[in-house]
Amino acid sequence: MSRADLVMHPEEYQRLEEGLRRLLYDANARAVLLIDKNGQQIAASGEVDTFDTTSLASLTAGNVAATDGLAKLIGEREFSVLFHEGQRDHIHISIAARKAILLVIFDDRSSLGLVRLRVRRANQELEEIFEDIASKTRRDDADGGPASPFDEITEEDIDALFGD
């Protein structure tokens, strides 16, 4: 049985966080978020306490989805990079490893060129990490291991837990 969802182990999560911290530093950014295509934050680094990251992640995923629709309307497969320029802060959005969305928030201490360069390098690292995750997931599937910790829970277990 094959799963569409990937199971992330602590070591891969740590690698993702390290990669985001490195991108934050190298791009001289304020914050970096890795978001799944459903709008859920996977990992983040930087000044994330100054933002409503739940809304930011959700709106970013919606922005990417809307832009994908625009691309298809004009015959493009996708627009892989989005950039929004503000008075003080700027947002660079890109597809990371074809599996997630990478959001970089930066100000005038950095530049779009530097952010794009550093994101390109970070994307290579993210591709490797996501491939490792997928590889472990395929291996777990082949070994017949549980797809998730919740697969072993039966309806009777739930009824016993929440029943009268």
C-alpha positions in Angstrom: 0.0 0.0 0.0 1.4 3.4 -1.0 0.8 6.6 0.9 0.6 10.1 -0.6 1.7 11.6 2.8 5.3 11.7 3.8 6.4 10.9 7.4 9.1 13.2 8.6 11.5 11.8 11.2 13.2 14.1 13.7 16.5 14.1 11.9 14.9 15.3 8.7 13.0 18.0 10.5 16.3 19.1 12.1 18.0 19.2 8.7 15.1 21.4 7.4 15.4 23.8 10.3 19.2 24.0 9.8 18.7 24.7 6.1 16.2 27.5 6.9 18.6 29.0 9.5 21.4 29.0 6.9 19.1 30.6 4.3 18.0 33.2 6.8 21.6 34.1 7.5 23.0 33.9 4.0 20.1 35.9 2.5 20.2 38.5 5.3 16.5 37.9 5.7 14.1 38.7 8.5 12.2 35.4 8.4 12.0 32.2 6.4 9.0 29.8 6.4 8.6 26.4 4.8 4.9 25.7 4.1 3.1 22.7 2.7 0.8 23.3 -0.3 -2.2 23.1 2.0 -1.0 26.1 3.9 0.4 24.4 7.0 3.7 25.6 8.3 6.3 22.9 8.3 9.3 24.8 9.7 10.4 28.4 10.2 13.4 30.5 11.2 14.0 34.1 12.1 11.7 36.8 13.4 8.6 34.6 13.2 7.2 35.9 16.5 6.5 39.2 14.9 4.2 37.7 12.3 0.9 35.7 12.4 2.6 32.7 10.8 -0.6 30.7 10.6 -2.3 33.3 8.5 0.9 34.0 6.6 1.2 30.3 5.7 -2.4 30.0 4.7 -2.4 33.1 2.6 0.9 32.2 0.9 -0.5 28.8 -0.1 -3.6 30.5 -1.5 -1.4 33.0 -3.4 0.5 30.2 -5.0 -2.7 28.3 -5.9 -4.2 31.5 -7.5 -1.0 32.1 -9.4 -0.9 28.5 -10.6 -4.4 29.2 -12.0 -3.2 32.3 -13.7 -0.3 30.4 -15.2 -2.5 27.8 -16.7 -4.9 30.4 -18.1 -2.0 31.8 -20.3 -0.6 28.4 -21.1 2.2 28.2 -18.6 2.8 25.1 -16.4 3.5 27.3 -13.4 5.2 30.4 -12.1 7.8 29.1 -9.8 8.8 32.4 -8.2 6.6 35.2 -6.8 7.9 38.5 -5.5 5.9 41.2 -3.6 7.6 44.5 -2.9 6.5 46.7 0.0 7.6 50.0 1.4 9.9 48.3 4.0 9.5 44.6 3.7 9.5 42.3 0.7 8.3 38.7 0.2 9.9 36.2 -2.1 7.8 33.0 -2.6 9.1 29.9 -4.4 8.2 26.3 -4.9 10.7 24.2 -2.9 11.6 20.7 -4.1 8.3 20.6 -6.0 6.7 19.7 -2.6 6.5 22.8 -0.5 6.5 26.6 -0.6 9.5 28.6 0.6 8.6 32.1 1.9 11.4 34.6 2.6 10.6 37.9 4.2 13.4 40.5 3.8 13.9 44.2 4.0 16.4 46.7 2.5 19.3 45.2 4.3 19.2 42.5 1.6 18.4 42.5 -2.1 16.1 40.5 -4.4 19.2 39.2 -6.3 20.8 37.9 -3.1 17.6 36.3 -1.9 17.1 34.6 -5.3 20.7 33.3 -5.4 20.5 31.9 -1.8 17.0 30.4 -2.4 18.3 28.6 -5.4 21.1 27.0 -3.3 18.7 26.2 -0.4 16.3 24.6 -2.8 18.9 22.0 -3.8 19.4 21.1 -0.2 15.6 20.9 0.4 15.3 18.6 -2.6 17.8 16.2 -1.0 16.0 16.3 2.3 12.6 15.7 0.8 14.0 12.8 -1.3 15.4 11.3 1.9 12.0 11.6 3.5 10.3 10.0 0.5 12.9 7.3 0.4 12.3 6.4 4.1 8.6 6.5 3.5 8.8 4.1 0.6 11.1 1.9 2.7 8.6 1.9 5.6 5.8 1.0 3.1 7.8 -1.9 1.7 8.6 -3.2 5.2 4.9 -3.2 6.0 5.3 -0.8 8.9 2.4 1.3 10.1 1.7 4.2 7.8 1.1 6.4 10.8 0.7 6.0 14.6 -3.0 6.4 14.1 -3.4 3.4 11.8 -3.3 1.1 14.7 -6.2 2.8 16.5 -9.6 1.1 15.9 -13.1 2.5 16.2 -13.5 0.5 19.4 -10.5 2.3 20.9 -12.0 5.7 20.0 -15.4 4.7 21.4 -13.8 3.5 24.6 -11.9 6.7 24.9 -14.8 9.1 24.2 -17.7 6.9 25.1 -20.0 7.3 28.2 
